[in-house]
Amino acid sequence: MAQRKHLDDILRGRIIGRLECGRTQLEVSEELGIAQSVISRLWQRFQDDGNVSRCYSTGRPRVTTPNEDQYLAVTAKRNRRSTASDLSRQLSSATGSTVSRQTVYRR
Protein backbone atom coordinates (compact mmCIF):
# COMPACT_ATOMS: atom_id res chain seq x y z
CA MET A 1 0.00 0.00 0.00
CA ALA A 2 1.29 3.46 -0.86
CA GLN A 3 2.43 5.75 1.92
CA ARG A 4 0.52 9.01 2.28
CA LYS A 5 2.43 12.27 2.62
CA HIS A 6 0.69 15.50 3.46
CA LEU A 7 1.56 18.51 1.37
CA ASP A 8 2.79 21.53 3.29
CA ASP A 9 1.42 25.00 2.61
CA ILE A 10 4.44 26.09 0.57
CA LEU A 11 4.19 23.13 -1.79
CA ARG A 12 0.44 23.65 -2.16
CA GLY A 13 1.07 27.29 -3.07
CA ARG A 14 3.68 26.30 -5.65
CA ILE A 15 1.27 23.81 -7.22
CA ILE A 16 -1.58 26.33 -7.41
CA GLY A 17 0.78 28.99 -8.77
CA ARG A 18 1.95 26.74 -11.58
CA LEU A 19 -1.60 25.77 -12.46
CA GLU A 20 -2.64 29.44 -12.52
CA CYS A 21 0.25 30.17 -14.89
CA GLY A 22 -1.31 27.82 -17.41
CA ARG A 23 0.59 24.60 -16.88
CA THR A 24 -1.41 21.38 -17.09
CA GLN A 25 -2.01 19.15 -14.11
CA LEU A 26 0.03 16.41 -15.76
CA GLU A 27 3.02 18.72 -16.27
CA VAL A 28 2.93 19.85 -12.64
CA SER A 29 2.57 16.30 -11.33
CA GLU A 30 5.53 15.04 -13.38
CA GLU A 31 7.66 18.04 -12.44
CA LEU A 32 7.06 17.73 -8.69
CA GLY A 33 6.72 13.95 -8.50
CA ILE A 34 3.19 14.05 -7.12
CA ALA A 35 0.29 11.97 -8.39
CA GLN A 36 -1.93 13.74 -10.88
CA SER A 37 -5.02 12.83 -8.84
CA VAL A 38 -3.61 14.76 -5.85
CA ILE A 39 -2.99 17.79 -8.06
CA SER A 40 -6.51 17.52 -9.45
CA ARG A 41 -8.11 17.32 -5.98
CA LEU A 42 -6.05 20.28 -4.72
CA TRP A 43 -6.98 22.38 -7.75
CA GLN A 44 -10.68 21.51 -7.45
CA ARG A 45 -10.77 22.41 -3.76
CA PHE A 46 -8.88 25.62 -4.42
CA GLN A 47 -11.42 26.61 -7.08
CA ASP A 48 -14.31 25.79 -4.73
CA ASP A 49 -13.23 27.89 -1.74
CA GLY A 50 -10.23 29.92 -2.97
CA ASN A 51 -8.04 28.85 -0.07
CA VAL A 52 -4.65 27.14 -0.42
CA SER A 53 -3.70 26.44 3.18
CA ARG A 54 -6.78 24.51 4.28
CA CYS A 55 -7.83 22.54 1.27
CA TYR A 56 -9.01 19.59 3.31
CA SER A 57 -10.99 19.03 6.45
CA THR A 58 -10.48 16.20 8.84
CA GLY A 59 -13.01 14.48 11.03
CA ARG A 60 -16.65 14.93 11.59
CA PRO A 61 -17.93 18.49 12.10
CA ARG A 62 -18.95 19.38 15.64
CA VAL A 63 -22.62 19.64 16.51
CA THR A 64 -22.13 22.31 19.15
CA THR A 65 -20.42 25.65 18.82
CA PRO A 66 -17.72 26.77 21.28
CA ASN A 67 -20.27 29.14 22.86
CA GLU A 68 -22.70 26.27 23.41
CA ASP A 69 -19.91 24.17 24.93
CA GLN A 70 -19.13 27.01 27.32
CA TYR A 71 -22.83 27.40 28.17
CA LEU A 72 -23.01 23.70 29.03
CA ALA A 73 -19.89 23.89 31.21
CA VAL A 74 -21.10 26.94 33.13
CA THR A 75 -24.60 25.54 33.58
CA ALA A 76 -23.25 22.20 34.79
CA LYS A 77 -20.98 23.92 37.32
CA ARG A 78 -23.77 26.10 38.65
CA ASN A 79 -26.11 23.16 39.17
CA ARG A 80 -23.94 20.12 39.84
CA ARG A 81 -26.90 17.79 40.40
CA SER A 82 -28.37 18.29 36.93
CA THR A 83 -28.14 15.33 34.55
CA ALA A 84 -27.01 15.34 30.95
CA SER A 85 -30.65 15.08 29.87
CA ASP A 86 -31.51 18.17 31.95
CA LEU A 87 -28.61 20.08 30.44
CA SER A 88 -29.66 19.03 26.95
CA ARG A 89 -33.17 20.37 27.54
CA GLN A 90 -31.79 23.63 29.00
CA LEU A 91 -29.51 24.11 26.00
CA SER A 92 -32.38 23.41 23.63
CA SER A 93 -34.62 25.99 25.30
CA ALA A 94 -31.81 28.58 25.50
CA THR A 95 -30.37 28.29 21.99
CA GLY A 96 -32.90 26.29 20.00
CA SER A 97 -30.33 23.68 18.93
CA THR A 98 -31.11 20.06 19.69
CA VAL A 99 -28.20 18.10 21.13
CA SER A 100 -28.31 14.52 22.35
CA ARG A 101 -27.78 13.52 25.96
CA GLN A 102 -24.62 11.64 24.98
CA THR A 103 -23.12 14.73 23.30
CA VAL A 104 -23.81 16.81 26.41
CA TYR A 105 -22.19 14.11 28.54
CA ARG A 106 -19.04 14.21 26.39
CA ARG A 107 -18.78 18.00 26.58
N, C-alpha and C positions, 0 to 999 in steps of 0.2 A: 504494500500500500504506500502511496506517495506521502511524503512528509509535507505538512502545511507550514508555510512561513507567512507571517503577517507582514504586510507592506507598511513601512513607516511613512510619516507625513511627507517627508522630502521626496521619496520615491514616487508617491502618489501624485505629488505636484509636478514632477518631471514627466510622468506619463500623460497627465492631462494637458500639460503644456505642449508636448509633442503632437498630441491628437488635435489640439486647437490650431497648431501650425499647418495642419493639412496632411500629416502622415497617416498612413492606414494603420489599423489595429495590428495587422500582421507584421508590418515593418517594425512597429514599436515592440511587439512581443519578441521578435527575433533579435532585435538590437539589445534588449535588456535581459533576455533569457527568461522571460515570464510567459506562462501559458496565455494563448490568445483569449481563452474564455475568461481569465481573470481581468485582462485588459477590457474586454467587452462589458463585464459586470461593473467594473469601476467607472467606465465611461457612461453607462446607462444610469447608474446612481448619481453621478455628477450632473447629468442633464436633468434628472428628476428634481433634485433639491439644490443644486448649485454649490454644494459644499464638498471640499476635497478631504478635509481632515477626518470627518466622521461619515464615511460612506457606508458604514454597516452598523447595525445595532445588534446587541447580544442580549439574549434572555427574553423572558416574557415581560411585557410592560406592567408596571405596578398599577393596582386598582385604586390605591389611595394616594393622595397628594401629600407632600411633606407637611402642609398645614393640617391636613386631617390626621396624620400620624401624631403631630404635636397635640392636637385636640384630644385624641384618645389617651395619650400619656398623661396630660394634665388632669383630665376627667378621672382617670383611673387612680391617680395619686390623691385626688381630693376625696374620693369615695372608694376606699380600699375594699369594701365588701361587695361592690358591684361585680357582677359576672360579665363574661364576654358578650353574652346575649344582651344584657342590659346596656352595655356600652355600644353595641351595634345599633340598638334601637335609638339611643341618644344621638349617635352620629347621624343616623338617618333623619331624625326629626330636626337636627340642627343644620345639616348641609343638604339634605335631599338625596345624598348618594347612598345606595344600598350596598352594604359590605357584609360578608358572611361572618358568622361567629368565629370560625376558624381563623379568618384573616385578622380579626380584632385580637384574637389570642396571640397570634404571631407578632403583632406589632407591640 
